[in-house]
Amino acid sequence: MINVKTILDYLLSQDSESEILEFKEAKNNFDLNKLGKYFSALSNEANLMDKEDAWLVFGIKDRDKSIIGTNFRNSNTKLHSLKAEIANKTTHRITFKQIYEINTQEKRVILFQIPSAPSGIPVAWAGHYYGRDGEELNALNLEELERIRTQNRENDWSIGICNQATISDLSKEAIIKARKLYAIKNPNLHNNIKLWDDITFLNKAKLCIKGKITRTAILLLGKPESEHFISPAVAKISWILKDRDNIEKDYAHFSCPFLLNIEEVYKKIRNLKYRYLPEGSLFPDEVDSYDPYIIREALNNCIAHQDYTLGGKINVTENEESLLIFSNMGSFIPQSVENVITSDAPEAQYRNRFLSNAMVSLNMIDTIGSGIKRMFFIQKKKFFPLPEYTITNKQVKVVITGKVLDIKYAKKLAQMPELNLNDIILLDKVQKHNSLNDEEIKQLRQKKLIF
């Protein structure tokens, strides 16, 4: 757990403010628009300096760093509502990682932890990009803006060539499976595919480049012993079964070829039948706890969007409370699930574009932006809680619940089929006791969904 006092002491020990550190007195108030500009600037500068976070501190004199205290938003509710207020006007709704309050020398100090702008995505406030020149707040200059924007284009890890690898390092069974999937995706090429040798097929399917073995080919088709070609990255998926006390009961680890081993992971998951409480004809009698599409979509998304440069593995954790948790390393480039659902369109940027294109060609994922949205609709149709995403700069986690969580919520969905997905997302927050901002509360009250 973070030690706020230690962080404050460290920040105060710095010789001066910098591009990623700002002190403000904010004795009683601070303009929201100015706060948003500082958020944009500090986030962008953290990216340019390759730092995970930047810090904005209220209650400190910026000249001599003396502690004077602040009365800014004394209410805990009002203080933490800043997260939503900032998100409403930033790129992809990026907001504070955390807001900390601490009393030191009997004076209140607030620390705002600001995440680094995601790779390739500069952060704007109200449509404008800000940066810092030393302690000065300015518009982000063009060179810095382009430096951030080109990060993903320059650093597609998945397209890298494994110079020592040959086709003999790929699994024959995986290549056969890939051919079948490619033929399903491209039925008009069915007869041609039969005539292609393996190298030609791998080039056509965007797994290899001019016969050279890529990291993507190793991940999806490589023999287990070929994993060393992508070191220090790893090709690992771990399935873990936990009991009600969160104690491990069973586990298994899977390496490449991912194309075959995603089926082995799927077989490990205990997809039990869920029986609804008897409610007349309101509910069907019995359904699978987890829809097969959701399992495959979530797992394939982990593979496609994993940041392999971090050296971590993909985890699939199952517990006896009907929860299935998928996690992968790396930030969520669209920044919020709401962005993906509302845009319903292909992503403009991908962390692993070459890998994603290969997975599309093998019918593992799509690029029309509908996969996550379909997951939400499947859960909604079963009256189950919607998928819940937890997003940080280094990890994306999605929780799938395989049962009805709140019977009142389920009845509300059954009785009001006209509800749109946005309304359902907000109601889902209510049943999970997650916080709502003022605008969301207003929206639900106007439709008489809450009182």
C-alpha positions as CSV (number, residue, x, y, z in Angstrom):
1,M,0.0,0.0,0.0
2,I,1.3,3.5,-0.9
3,N,2.8,5.6,1.9
4,V,1.6,9.1,1.3
5,K,3.8,10.7,3.8
6,T,6.9,9.1,2.2
7,I,5.8,10.4,-1.2
8,L,5.2,13.9,0.1
9,D,8.6,14.0,1.8
10,Y,10.2,12.8,-1.4
11,L,8.5,15.5,-3.5
12,L,9.4,18.2,-1.0
13,S,13.0,17.1,-1.1
14,Q,13.3,17.9,-4.8
15,D,15.5,21.0,-5.5
16,S,12.7,22.7,-7.5
17,E,9.6,22.1,-9.4
18,S,10.0,20.4,-12.7
19,E,8.0,19.3,-15.8
20,I,6.4,16.5,-13.8
21,L,6.0,18.2,-10.4
22,E,3.9,21.3,-9.4
23,F,3.2,22.8,-6.0
24,K,0.2,25.1,-5.6
25,E,-1.1,27.0,-2.5
26,A,-4.8,26.6,-3.4
27,K,-5.7,28.0,0.0
28,N,-9.5,27.9,-0.6
29,N,-10.2,27.2,-4.2
30,F,-8.6,26.5,-7.6
31,D,-10.1,27.0,-11.1
32,L,-11.1,23.7,-12.7
33,N,-10.1,24.8,-16.2
34,K,-6.6,25.6,-14.9
35,L,-6.5,22.3,-13.1
36,G,-7.3,20.6,-16.3
37,K,-4.5,22.4,-18.1
38,Y,-2.0,21.3,-15.5
39,F,-3.3,17.7,-15.7
40,S,-2.8,17.7,-19.5
41,A,0.7,19.2,-19.2
42,L,2.0,17.0,-16.4
43,S,0.6,13.9,-18.1
44,N,2.3,14.7,-21.4
45,E,5.6,15.6,-19.8
46,A,5.6,12.3,-17.8
47,N,5.3,10.5,-21.1
48,L,8.1,12.5,-22.7
49,M,10.4,11.9,-19.7
50,D,9.5,8.1,-19.6
51,K,8.0,8.4,-16.1
52,E,4.9,6.5,-14.8
53,D,3.4,9.5,-13.0
54,A,3.5,13.2,-12.4
55,W,2.4,15.0,-9.3
56,L,0.3,18.1,-8.5
57,V,0.3,19.1,-4.8
58,F,-2.0,21.6,-3.1
59,G,-1.3,23.3,0.2
60,I,2.4,24.0,-0.5
61,K,4.0,27.3,-1.4
62,D,5.8,26.9,-4.7
63,R,8.6,29.3,-3.7
64,D,10.0,27.9,-0.5
65,K,7.9,24.7,-0.3
66,S,6.5,25.6,3.1
67,I,3.4,23.8,4.1
68,I,0.5,26.2,4.5
69,G,-2.5,23.8,4.1
70,T,-5.5,24.0,1.8
71,N,-9.3,24.1,2.2
72,F,-9.9,23.1,-1.5
73,R,-13.0,20.9,-1.6
74,N,-13.1,20.0,2.0
75,S,-15.8,17.4,1.4
76,N,-14.5,14.0,0.5
77,T,-17.3,13.5,-2.1
78,K,-16.6,16.8,-3.8
79,L,-12.9,16.2,-3.8
80,H,-13.1,12.8,-5.4
81,S,-15.8,13.9,-7.9
82,L,-12.8,15.7,-9.6
83,K,-12.0,12.4,-11.2
84,A,-15.1,12.5,-13.3
85,E,-14.9,16.3,-13.9
86,I,-11.4,15.9,-15.3
87,A,-12.3,12.8,-17.3
88,N,-15.2,14.6,-19.0
89,K,-12.8,17.0,-20.8
90,T,-9.7,14.9,-21.4
91,T,-8.6,12.6,-24.2
92,H,-10.2,9.2,-23.8
93,R,-11.5,10.2,-20.3
94,I,-8.1,9.9,-18.7
95,T,-8.1,11.1,-15.2
96,F,-6.2,11.0,-11.9
97,K,-4.8,7.7,-10.8
98,Q,-5.5,8.7,-7.2
99,I,-6.2,11.7,-5.0
100,Y,-4.6,11.6,-1.6
101,E,-5.2,13.7,1.5
102,I,-2.7,14.0,4.3
103,N,-2.5,16.1,7.5
104,T,1.1,17.2,8.2
105,Q,2.1,19.9,10.7
106,E,-1.7,20.0,11.5
107,K,-2.3,21.2,7.9
108,R,-4.2,19.5,5.1
109,V,-2.2,18.7,1.9
110,I,-3.7,17.1,-1.2
111,L,-1.6,15.1,-3.7
112,F,-2.9,14.4,-7.2
113,Q,-1.3,11.4,-8.8
114,I,-1.4,12.0,-12.6
115,P,-0.8,9.1,-15.0
116,S,1.7,9.4,-17.9
117,A,0.0,9.9,-21.3
118,P,-0.3,6.5,-22.9
119,S,2.2,5.6,-25.6
120,G,1.2,7.3,-28.9
121,I,-1.7,9.2,-27.3
122,P,-1.1,12.8,-26.1
123,V,-3.6,14.0,-23.5
124,A,-5.7,17.1,-24.3
125,W,-7.8,19.2,-21.9
126,A,-10.9,20.7,-23.6
127,G,-9.5,19.9,-27.0
128,H,-6.0,21.5,-26.4
129,Y,-2.7,19.9,-25.6
130,Y,-0.6,21.4,-22.9
131,G,3.0,21.0,-21.8
132,R,5.7,22.5,-19.6
133,D,8.9,24.4,-20.2
134,G,10.5,24.1,-16.9
135,E,7.9,25.5,-14.5
136,E,5.9,27.4,-17.2
137,L,2.6,26.0,-18.4
138,N,2.3,26.3,-22.2
139,A,0.8,24.7,-25.2
140,L,2.6,21.4,-26.0
141,N,5.0,22.3,-28.8
142,L,4.7,20.6,-32.2
143,E,7.9,18.6,-31.9
144,E,6.8,17.1,-28.5
145,L,3.3,16.5,-29.8
146,E,4.6,14.5,-32.8
147,R,7.1,12.7,-30.6
148,I,4.2,11.3,-28.6
149,R,2.0,10.5,-31.5
150,T,4.6,8.5,-33.4
151,Q,5.6,6.3,-30.5
152,N,3.3,3.4,-31.5
153,R,4.1,3.6,-35.2
154,E,7.8,3.3,-34.4
155,N,7.5,0.6,-31.7
156,D,5.4,-2.3,-32.9
157,W,7.1,-5.1,-31.0
158,S,5.1,-7.8,-32.7
159,I,6.6,-7.1,-36.2
160,G,10.1,-7.8,-35.1
161,I,12.1,-10.5,-36.9
162,C,13.6,-13.5,-35.0
163,N,16.7,-13.8,-37.1
164,Q,17.8,-17.2,-35.9
165,A,14.3,-18.8,-36.2
166,T,13.2,-20.9,-39.2
167,I,10.0,-22.5,-40.2
168,S,11.2,-25.7,-38.4
169,D,10.6,-23.7,-35.1
170,L,6.9,-23.5,-35.8
171,S,4.4,-26.2,-34.9
172,K,3.1,-28.2,-37.9
173,E,-0.2,-28.7,-36.0
174,A,-0.5,-25.0,-35.5
175,I,0.1,-24.3,-39.2
176,I,-2.5,-26.8,-40.2
177,K,-5.0,-25.1,-37.8
178,A,-4.0,-21.7,-39.1
179,R,-4.7,-22.8,-42.7
180,K,-8.2,-24.0,-41.7
181,L,-9.0,-20.7,-39.9
182,Y,-7.7,-18.6,-42.8
183,A,-9.8,-20.5,-45.2
184,I,-12.9,-19.9,-43.1
185,K,-12.1,-16.2,-43.0
186,N,-11.3,-16.1,-46.8
187,P,-13.7,-18.7,-48.5
188,N,-13.0,-17.2,-51.9
189,L,-9.4,-18.3,-51.6
190,H,-10.1,-21.8,-50.5
191,N,-8.8,-23.5,-53.7
192,N,-5.7,-21.2,-53.8
193,I,-4.8,-22.0,-50.1
194,K,-4.4,-25.7,-50.9
195,L,-1.8,-24.9,-53.5
196,W,0.4,-22.6,-51.3
197,D,3.4,-24.1,-49.5
198,D,3.8,-23.2,-45.9
199,I,6.0,-20.2,-46.4
200,T,3.7,-18.7,-49.0
201,F,0.7,-19.2,-46.7
202,L,2.5,-17.6,-43.7
203,N,3.3,-14.6,-45.8
204,K,-0.2,-14.3,-47.1
205,A,-1.7,-14.7,-43.6
206,K,0.5,-11.9,-42.4
207,L,2.4,-14.1,-39.9
208,C,5.8,-13.9,-41.7
209,I,7.5,-11.2,-43.8
210,K,9.2,-12.5,-47.0
211,G,9.7,-15.9,-45.4
212,K,11.3,-14.5,-42.2
213,I,9.8,-15.6,-38.9
214,T,8.3,-12.8,-36.8
215,R,7.6,-12.6,-33.1
216,T,3.9,-12.8,-34.0
217,A,4.6,-16.2,-35.8
218,I,6.4,-17.5,-32.6
219,L,3.6,-16.4,-30.3
220,L,0.8,-17.9,-32.4
221,L,2.4,-20.9,-34.1
222,G,5.8,-21.5,-32.4
223,K,6.7,-24.8,-30.8
224,P,6.9,-24.5,-26.9
225,E,10.7,-24.6,-27.1
226,S,10.8,-21.7,-29.5
227,E,9.8,-19.2,-26.8
228,H,13.4,-18.2,-26.3
229,F,13.4,-16.4,-29.6
230,I,11.3,-13.6,-28.1
231,S,13.2,-13.3,-24.8
232,P,13.1,-11.3,-22.6
233,A,9.4,-11.3,-23.5
234,V,7.5,-14.5,-22.6
235,A,4.7,-16.4,-24.2
236,K,2.7,-17.5,-21.1
237,I,-0.9,-17.9,-20.2
238,S,-1.7,-19.1,-16.6
239,W,-5.0,-20.6,-15.6
240,I,-5.6,-20.4,-11.8
241,L,-8.5,-21.9,-9.9
242,K,-9.2,-20.3,-6.4
243,D,-11.7,-21.2,-3.7
244,R,-14.0,-18.9,-1.8
245,D,-11.1,-17.9,0.5
246,N,-9.0,-16.9,-2.5
247,I,-6.7,-19.8,-2.0
248,E,-5.3,-21.6,-5.0
249,K,-6.8,-25.0,-5.7
250,D,-5.3,-25.8,-9.1
251,Y,-3.3,-24.1,-11.9
252,A,-1.8,-24.8,-15.3
253,H,0.6,-22.8,-17.5
254,F,0.5,-22.7,-21.3
255,S,3.1,-21.4,-23.7
256,C,3.2,-21.1,-27.5
257,P,1.6,-21.9,-29.9
258,F,-1.2,-19.7,-28.6
259,L,-3.4,-20.6,-31.6
260,L,-3.7,-24.1,-30.2
261,N,-3.3,-23.4,-26.5
262,I,-6.2,-21.0,-26.2
263,E,-8.4,-24.1,-26.6
264,E,-6.5,-25.8,-23.8
265,V,-7.1,-22.8,-21.5
266,Y,-10.8,-22.9,-22.5
267,K,-11.1,-26.5,-21.6
268,K,-9.7,-25.8,-18.1
269,I,-12.5,-23.3,-17.3
270,R,-15.4,-24.9,-15.4
271,N,-18.3,-23.5,-17.2
272,L,-21.1,-24.7,-14.9
273,K,-24.8,-24.4,-15.5
274,Y,-26.5,-21.5,-13.7
275,R,-30.1,-22.0,-12.6
276,Y,-32.2,-18.9,-12.1
277,L,-34.3,-18.4,-9.0
278,P,-37.9,-19.5,-9.8
279,E,-39.7,-16.3,-11.0
280,G,-42.5,-17.7,-13.0
281,S,-41.7,-17.3,-16.7
282,L,-39.5,-14.3,-16.1
283,F,-36.2,-16.2,-16.6
284,P,-35.1,-19.2,-18.5
285,D,-34.5,-22.3,-16.4
286,E,-30.8,-22.8,-17.1
287,V,-27.8,-21.1,-18.9
288,D,-24.0,-21.5,-19.0
289,S,-22.3,-19.4,-16.4
290,Y,-20.0,-18.0,-19.1
291,D,-20.8,-17.6,-22.7
292,P,-18.1,-19.3,-24.9
293,Y,-17.9,-16.2,-27.1
294,I,-17.0,-14.0,-24.0
295,I,-14.3,-16.4,-22.9
296,R,-12.6,-16.5,-26.3
297,E,-13.0,-12.8,-26.9
298,A,-11.5,-11.8,-23.6
299,L,-8.6,-14.3,-23.9
300,N,-7.8,-13.3,-27.5
301,N,-8.0,-9.6,-26.6
302,C,-5.4,-10.3,-23.8
303,I,-3.1,-11.9,-26.4
304,A,-3.6,-9.1,-29.0
305,H,-3.1,-6.2,-26.6
306,Q,-0.5,-7.6,-24.1
307,D,2.6,-5.4,-23.8
308,Y,5.2,-8.1,-24.3
309,T,8.0,-5.7,-23.6
310,L,7.0,-5.7,-19.9
311,G,8.0,-9.4,-19.6
312,G,4.7,-10.4,-17.9
313,K,2.2,-13.2,-18.6
314,I,-1.5,-13.4,-19.2
315,N,-3.6,-14.6,-16.3
316,V,-7.0,-16.3,-16.3
317,T,-8.3,-16.6,-12.8
318,E,-11.4,-18.6,-11.9
319,N,-13.0,-18.7,-8.5
320,E,-15.9,-20.5,-6.9
321,E,-18.0,-17.3,-6.6
322,S,-18.7,-17.5,-10.3
323,L,-16.1,-14.9,-11.3
324,L,-13.7,-15.2,-14.2
325,I,-10.9,-12.7,-14.3
326,F,-8.7,-12.0,-17.4
327,S,-5.6,-9.8,-17.1
328,N,-2.8,-8.7,-19.4
329,M,0.1,-6.4,-19.1
330,G,0.0,-2.9,-20.6
331,S,-2.2,0.2,-20.7
332,F,-5.6,0.1,-22.4
333,I,-5.0,2.3,-25.5
334,P,-8.6,3.4,-26.0
335,Q,-8.4,4.5,-22.3
336,S,-12.0,3.6,-21.4
337,V,-14.4,0.8,-22.3
338,E,-17.1,3.4,-22.8
339,N,-15.0,4.9,-25.7
340,V,-14.9,1.5,-27.4
341,I,-18.6,0.8,-27.0
342,T,-19.9,4.2,-28.0
343,S,-17.6,4.6,-31.1
344,D,-18.4,1.0,-32.3
345,A,-15.6,1.4,-34.8
346,P,-12.0,0.1,-35.4
347,E,-9.3,1.5,-33.1
348,A,-7.2,4.1,-34.7
349,Q,-4.1,2.7,-32.9
350,Y,-3.0,-0.7,-31.8
351,R,-0.1,-1.7,-29.6
352,N,0.7,-4.8,-31.6
353,R,-0.6,-3.9,-35.1
354,F,1.2,-6.8,-36.9
355,L,-0.1,-9.3,-34.3
356,S,-3.6,-7.9,-34.4
357,N,-3.7,-8.1,-38.2
358,A,-2.5,-11.7,-38.1
359,M,-5.2,-12.6,-35.6
360,V,-7.8,-10.9,-37.8
361,S,-6.6,-13.0,-40.8
362,L,-7.0,-16.2,-38.7
363,N,-10.5,-15.2,-37.5
364,M,-9.4,-14.9,-33.9
365,I,-10.5,-11.2,-33.4
366,D,-12.2,-8.5,-35.5
367,T,-11.2,-4.9,-36.2
368,I,-14.7,-3.4,-36.4
369,G,-14.8,-2.5,-32.7
370,S,-17.8,-4.8,-31.9
371,G,-16.2,-7.5,-29.8
372,I,-16.4,-5.8,-26.4
373,K,-19.8,-4.4,-27.2
374,R,-21.1,-7.9,-28.0
375,M,-19.7,-9.1,-24.6
376,F,-21.8,-6.5,-22.9
377,F,-25.0,-7.4,-24.8
378,I,-24.5,-11.1,-24.0
379,Q,-24.3,-10.4,-20.3
380,K,-27.3,-8.0,-20.5
381,K,-29.4,-10.6,-22.3
382,K,-28.8,-13.1,-19.4
383,F,-29.4,-10.4,-16.8
384,F,-25.9,-10.9,-15.5
385,P,-23.6,-8.0,-14.4
386,L,-21.8,-6.4,-17.3
387,P,-18.0,-7.0,-17.8
388,E,-16.1,-4.8,-15.4
389,Y,-12.7,-3.4,-16.5
390,T,-10.0,-2.1,-14.2
391,I,-7.4,-0.1,-16.2
392,T,-4.0,1.1,-15.0
393,N,-0.9,2.2,-16.9
394,K,0.6,-1.3,-16.6
395,Q,-2.4,-3.7,-16.5
396,V,-5.9,-4.3,-17.9
397,K,-8.2,-6.6,-16.0
398,V,-11.7,-7.6,-16.9
399,V,-14.1,-9.5,-14.5
400,I,-16.9,-11.6,-15.9
401,T,-19.6,-12.6,-13.5
402,G,-21.4,-15.9,-14.2
403,K,-24.5,-15.4,-12.2
404,V,-27.2,-12.8,-11.2
405,L,-25.8,-10.4,-8.7
406,D,-28.9,-8.4,-7.8
407,I,-32.4,-9.8,-8.5
408,K,-33.8,-6.2,-8.5
409,Y,-31.4,-5.3,-11.3
410,A,-32.3,-8.4,-13.3
411,K,-36.0,-7.7,-12.9
412,K,-35.5,-4.1,-14.0
413,L,-33.8,-5.3,-17.2
414,A,-36.5,-7.9,-17.9
415,Q,-39.3,-5.4,-17.4
416,M,-37.7,-2.6,-19.5
417,P,-36.4,-4.0,-22.7
418,E,-36.3,-0.5,-24.2
419,L,-33.4,0.5,-22.1
420,N,-30.3,1.5,-24.1
421,L,-26.8,0.2,-23.4
422,N,-25.7,3.4,-21.7
423,D,-28.7,3.2,-19.3
424,I,-27.8,-0.4,-18.5
425,I,-24.1,0.5,-17.9
426,L,-25.2,3.1,-15.3
427,L,-27.7,0.7,-13.7
428,D,-24.9,-1.9,-13.5
429,K,-22.8,0.6,-11.6
430,V,-25.7,1.0,-9.1
431,Q,-26.0,-2.7,-8.5
432,K,-22.2,-3.0,-8.0
433,H,-22.3,0.0,-5.6
434,N,-19.9,1.9,-7.8
435,S,-19.8,5.7,-7.7
436,L,-21.8,7.8,-10.2
437,N,-21.1,11.4,-11.1
438,D,-23.7,14.1,-10.9
439,E,-24.6,13.9,-14.6
440,E,-25.1,10.1,-14.4
441,I,-27.3,10.4,-11.4
442,K,-29.4,13.1,-13.2
443,Q,-29.7,10.9,-16.2
444,L,-31.0,7.9,-14.2
445,R,-33.4,10.1,-12.2
446,Q,-34.9,11.7,-15.3
447,K,-35.7,8.2,-16.6
448,K,-37.0,7.2,-13.1
449,L,-34.5,4.4,-12.8
450,I,-33.4,5.6,-9.4
451,F,-34.9,7.9,-6.8
